[in-house]
């Protein structure tokens, strides 16, 4: 009986060792490494691991003998493999799976935008064969959405075009462009900058977190999603340096004297400058949505703020810098906005400056003609 028990134990040890040997003999592909933590094995794909040029770390399934593991590896390497891509829904899935392996990385903000804007595409044609989607189908959907929400329609078309461009590339999953010839809706005026009256009101009447938000937005030109995250650790030699949530761009925003004087009155403490002041979340950071709601409640109390939106302060920041004589490229570096958008927001300031220059030159020319100076300095 003792010998039988001993034999069983030895057999169990041999089986366990055999399993470990099998696992150790599984030839892991290049850039795949294993980590053992608390007796469990985890696998990751990371190019250039341990070097100054290491890439993104991608989690893989835990069983290297499963088809799912090797499929995930191929996706990380940029090859879709057996993932179905015959329908639009499957093509969207494949596109999202391929994001970690794209040569040009997408920011988390862009990924969120693409996921949201591809949902109407999936809803409309998720089960449609990808090869059957035509520009006329896309045009009908974009026009329908654009009747009420032209901005949303443009965003959906942009996301679809990004996916189609990828699918028509080296992965060779699509042989035509279903967005060809589909037009975007014209750009609107964009978010209106605050008027001088609204700016003066905000500077005089706002208090607490809303006042901090007003000054940070007005003088840095950042989006709500970035302004609510600003904290003392983001200060870098007299300016804010923080990767933008939406784009990943890392501008360097000078802390101008007006903002510096205001910040000197703030209580010094760790964490974001903007913390909620009331309710069950008092002392916690604001989300973008929570800050929007706080501003909206204040706006409803004061008619002078009618039409003002937080994003309009971004336009004010751009216009202020443009009037000060900075170029669109310099402002782009400071605010983290594309040169095209800088020019879009500052068009009024540019026109006004040009008009003033023409008026000044005209007045100077006419003064030379009308006022003639005598040699003794007296006017004739």
C-alpha positions in Angstrom: 0.0 0.0 0.0 2.9 2.3 0.9 4.6 1.5 -2.4 1.4 2.3 -4.3 1.0 5.6 -2.6 4.7 6.5 -3.3 4.2 5.5 -6.9 1.2 7.7 -7.3 3.2 10.6 -5.8 6.1 10.0 -8.2 3.6 9.8 -11.1 2.0 13.1 -10.0 5.4 14.8 -9.8 6.3 13.4 -13.2 3.1 14.7 -14.7 3.6 18.1 -13.2 7.2 18.1 -14.4 6.0 17.0 -17.9 3.5 19.9 -18.0 6.2 22.3 -16.9 8.6 20.8 -19.5 5.9 21.2 -22.2 5.3 24.8 -21.2 9.0 25.5 -21.2 9.4 23.9 -24.7 6.7 26.1 -26.2 8.7 28.3 -28.4 7.5 31.8 -27.7 7.7 34.2 -30.7 10.0 37.2 -30.7 9.1 40.1 -28.4 6.8 37.8 -26.3 7.9 37.3 -22.6 6.6 35.5 -19.6 6.2 36.9 -16.1 5.4 34.7 -13.1 3.6 36.4 -10.2 2.2 34.6 -7.2 2.5 31.2 -8.9 0.7 32.4 -12.0 2.1 33.0 -15.5 1.4 36.0 -17.5 2.4 36.7 -21.1 3.1 40.1 -22.8 4.1 41.3 -26.2 6.6 44.2 -26.2 9.1 45.1 -28.8 12.5 46.3 -27.7 11.9 45.4 -24.1 14.6 46.6 -21.8 16.1 49.0 -24.4 15.7 52.8 -24.7 13.4 52.1 -27.7 10.9 49.7 -26.0 7.4 49.7 -27.4 4.0 49.4 -25.9 3.4 46.5 -23.5 0.4 44.4 -24.7 -1.3 41.8 -22.5 -1.7 38.3 -24.1 -3.9 35.4 -23.1 -2.3 33.2 -20.4 -2.3 29.9 -22.3 0.4 29.9 -25.0 -1.0 26.6 -26.4 -4.4 28.1 -27.1 -5.5 29.5 -30.6 -6.5 32.8 -28.8 -2.9 33.3 -27.6 -1.4 33.0 -31.1 -4.1 35.1 -32.6 -3.4 37.8 -30.1 0.3 37.6 -31.0 -0.4 38.0 -34.7 -2.6 41.0 -33.9 0.1 42.6 -31.8 2.6 42.0 -34.7 0.2 43.8 -37.1 -1.2 40.7 -38.8 -4.9 39.9 -38.2 -4.6 36.2 -39.1 -7.8 34.2 -38.6 -9.8 37.1 -37.1 -13.0 37.3 -39.2 -13.1 40.5 -41.3 -15.8 39.7 -43.8 -18.5 42.0 -42.3 -18.3 45.6 -41.3 -18.8 44.7 -37.6 -15.9 42.2 -37.8 -13.8 44.8 -39.7 -14.3 47.3 -36.9 -13.3 44.7 -34.3 -10.2 43.9 -36.3 -9.3 47.6 -36.5 -9.6 48.1 -32.8 -7.6 45.0 -32.1 -4.8 46.3 -34.3 -4.5 49.7 -32.6 -1.6 48.6 -30.3 0.5 47.5 -33.3 -0.1 50.6 -35.5 3.1 52.3 -36.5 1.5 55.7 -35.8 0.1 55.3 -32.3 -3.3 56.6 -31.4 -3.8 58.5 -28.2 -6.3 57.2 -25.7 -8.5 60.2 -26.5 -8.5 59.4 -30.2 -9.3 55.7 -29.4 -12.3 56.8 -27.3 -13.5 59.1 -30.1 -13.1 56.4 -32.8 -15.0 53.8 -30.7 -17.9 56.2 -30.1 -18.0 57.3 -33.7 -17.8 53.8 -35.2 -20.9 52.7 -33.2 -23.4 54.2 -35.7 -21.5 52.5 -38.5 -21.7 49.1 -36.7 -25.4 49.7 -35.9 -26.2 50.5 -39.5 -24.1 47.9 -41.3 -22.6 45.5 -38.7 -23.8 42.4 -40.5 -23.2 43.7 -44.0 -20.5 42.2 -46.0 -17.6 44.7 -46.0 -17.2 44.3 -49.8 -20.8 45.4 -50.3 -20.6 48.8 -48.5 -20.7 51.6 -51.1 -20.2 55.4 -51.0 -23.9 55.9 -51.7 -24.7 54.0 -48.5 -22.3 56.1 -46.5 -23.5 59.3 -48.0 -27.1 58.6 -47.0 -26.2 57.9 -43.4 -23.9 61.0 -43.1 -26.5 63.3 -44.6 -29.2 61.9 -42.3 -27.1 62.4 -39.2 -25.9 65.8 -40.4 -29.3 67.3 -40.7 -29.4 67.8 -37.0 -25.8 67.2 -35.9 -23.3 68.1 -38.7 -20.3 68.0 -36.3 -21.2 64.5 -35.2 -21.7 63.4 -38.9 -18.2 64.7 -39.7 -16.7 62.8 -36.8 -18.3 59.6 -37.8 -17.1 60.0 -41.4 -13.6 60.8 -40.1 -13.5 57.6 -38.0 -14.8 55.5 -40.9 -12.2 56.9 -43.2 -9.4 56.1 -40.7 -10.6 52.5 -40.5 -10.9 52.2 -44.3 -7.4 53.7 -44.8 -6.0 51.0 -42.5 -8.0 48.2 -44.1 -6.9 49.2 -47.6 -3.2 49.3 -46.4 -0.7 46.5 -46.0 -3.2 44.4 -44.0 -5.1 44.1 -47.3 -8.6 43.5 -45.8 -10.5 45.8 -48.1 -10.2 46.5 -51.9 -12.3 49.6 -52.2 -13.0 52.9 -50.4 -16.7 53.2 -49.4 -16.1 56.8 -48.3 -14.8 58.0 -51.7 -16.6 61.2 -52.7 -18.6 61.5 -49.5 -18.4 65.2 -48.4 -18.0 66.5 -44.9 -20.4 69.2 -43.7 -18.9 72.7 -43.8 -17.3 73.9 -40.6 -19.4 76.1 -38.4 -18.2 79.2 -36.7 -16.8 77.1 -33.9 -17.1 78.0 -30.2 -17.5 81.8 -29.8 -15.0 83.5 -27.6 -16.4 85.2 -24.5 -17.2 88.9 -24.9 -15.3 91.5 -22.9 -18.4 91.9 -20.7 -18.5 88.1 -20.0 -14.8 88.0 -19.2 -15.1 91.0 -16.8 -18.0 89.3 -15.1 -16.2 86.0 -14.7 -13.1 87.8 -13.2 -15.3 89.8 -10.8 -18.0 87.4 -9.8 -16.6 83.8 -9.9 -15.2 82.3 -6.8 -13.8 79.0 -5.5 -13.1 76.2 -8.0 -15.1 77.9 -10.8 -12.8 81.0 -10.5 -9.7 78.8 -10.7 -11.2 77.0 -13.7 -11.9 80.3 -15.4 -8.4 81.7 -15.0 -6.7 78.4 -15.9 -8.8 78.0 -19.1 -8.5 81.7 -20.1 -4.7 81.9 -19.8 -3.7 78.4 -20.9 -6.3 77.7 -23.6 -6.6 74.0 -22.6 -9.7 71.8 -23.0 -11.9 71.0 -19.9 -10.5 67.5 -19.9 -7.0 68.8 -19.4 -7.8 71.8 -17.2 -9.4 69.6 -14.5 -6.2 67.6 -14.4 -3.7 70.5 -14.0 -1.7 70.3 -10.8 1.5 71.8 -9.4 3.5 68.8 -10.6 2.8 69.9 -14.2 4.7 73.1 -13.8 8.0 73.1 -15.8 10.2 76.1 -15.6 7.4 78.7 -15.6 4.9 76.9 -17.7 2.5 74.0 -17.7 3.6 70.8 -19.5 0.9 68.2 -19.6 0.1 65.6 -22.3 -3.4 66.4 -23.7 -6.0 63.7 -23.0 -7.6 63.9 -26.4 -4.6 64.1 -28.7 -1.5 63.1 -26.6 0.2 66.4 -27.7 2.3 67.9 -24.9 2.3 71.7 -25.2 4.2 74.0 -23.0 1.8 76.7 -21.7 3.5 79.8 -20.3 2.1 80.9 -16.9 1.4 84.5 -17.8 1.6 87.2 -15.1 -2.2 87.5 -14.8 -2.5 83.8 -14.0 0.6 83.8 -11.8 -0.9 86.6 -9.6 -4.2 84.6 -9.3 -2.4 81.4 -8.5 -0.5 83.1 -5.7 -3.8 83.5 -3.8 -4.6 79.7 -4.0 -4.1 77.4 -1.1 -1.0 75.2 -1.7 -1.9 71.5 -1.5 -1.1 68.4 -3.5 -3.3 67.2 -6.3 -5.3 69.0 -8.9 -6.0 72.7 -8.6 -9.7 72.0 -9.1 -11.5 70.0 -6.3 -15.2 69.7 -5.8 -16.4 71.8 -2.9 -19.8 70.5 -2.0 -21.8 67.3 -1.9 -20.7 63.7 -1.3 -17.7 64.2 -3.6 -16.3 67.2 -1.8 -12.5 67.2 -1.9 -12.4 64.9 -5.0 -11.2 66.0 -8.4 -13.7 67.2 -11.1 -14.4 65.1 -14.1 -15.0 67.1 -17.4 -18.7 66.5 -17.1 -18.9 67.6 -13.5 -17.1 70.8 -14.3 -19.4 71.4 -17.2 -22.4 71.0 -14.9 -20.9 73.3 -12.3 -20.4 76.0 -14.9 -23.9 75.5 -16.4 -25.5 76.0 -13.0 -23.7 79.3 -12.6 -24.5 80.4 -16.2 -28.2 79.8 -15.6 -28.1 82.4 -12.7 -26.6 85.2 -14.8 -28.1 86.4 -18.1 -24.8 88.1 -19.0 -23.3 84.6 -19.5 -25.9 83.6 -22.1 -24.1 81.8 -25.0 -20.8 81.5 -23.1 -19.3 78.0 -23.0 -16.0 76.8 -21.4 -14.5 76.0 -24.7 -14.9 79.6 -25.7 -12.2 80.5 -23.3 -9.8 78.4 -25.5 -10.7 80.8 -28.3 -10.0 83.8 -26.0 -6.6 82.4 -25.2 -5.7 82.1 -28.9 -7.0 85.5 -29.8 -5.1 87.1 -26.9 -1.8 85.6 -28.1 -2.5 86.5 -31.7 -3.1 90.1 -30.8 0.1 90.1 -28.8 1.9 89.4 -32.1 2.6 85.6 -31.8 2.5 83.5 -35.0 0.1 80.7 -35.5 2.9 78.1 -35.1 4.0 79.7 -31.8 0.5 79.6 -30.5 0.1 76.0 -31.6 3.1 75.1 -29.5 1.8 77.0 -26.5 -1.8 75.8 -26.6 -1.5 72.4 -28.2 -3.9 73.3 -31.0 -3.3 72.7 -34.7 -2.1 75.6 -36.8 -5.3 75.4 -38.8 -7.5 75.7 -35.7 -5.4 78.6 -34.4 -6.0 80.5 -37.6 -9.7 79.6 -37.5 -10.1 81.0 -34.0 -8.0 84.1 -34.6 -9.5 85.1 -37.9 -11.4 88.0 -36.3 -8.3 89.3 -34.5 -6.3 89.1 -37.8 -8.9 91.0 -39.7 -9.2 93.7 -37.0 -5.4 94.1 -36.9 -5.2 94.4 -40.6 -8.0 97.0 -40.7 -6.3 99.0 -38.0 -3.0 98.9 -39.9 -4.6 100.1 -43.1 -6.3 102.9 -41.2 -3.1 104.0 -39.5 -1.2 104.0 -42.8 -4.0 105.9 -44.5 -3.9 108.6 -41.7 -0.1 108.9 -41.9 -0.2 109.3 -45.7 -2.9 112.0 -45.5 -1.1 113.9 -42.7 2.0 114.1 -44.9 -0.1 115.7 -47.7 -2.1 118.1 -45.5 0.5 119.2 -42.9 3.6 120.7 -44.5 6.4 121.7 -42.2 8.4 124.9 -42.7 12.1 125.0 -42.1 11.6 126.9 -38.8 9.3 124.1 -37.5 6.1 126.0 -37.8 3.2 124.6 -39.7 2.0 126.4 -42.8 
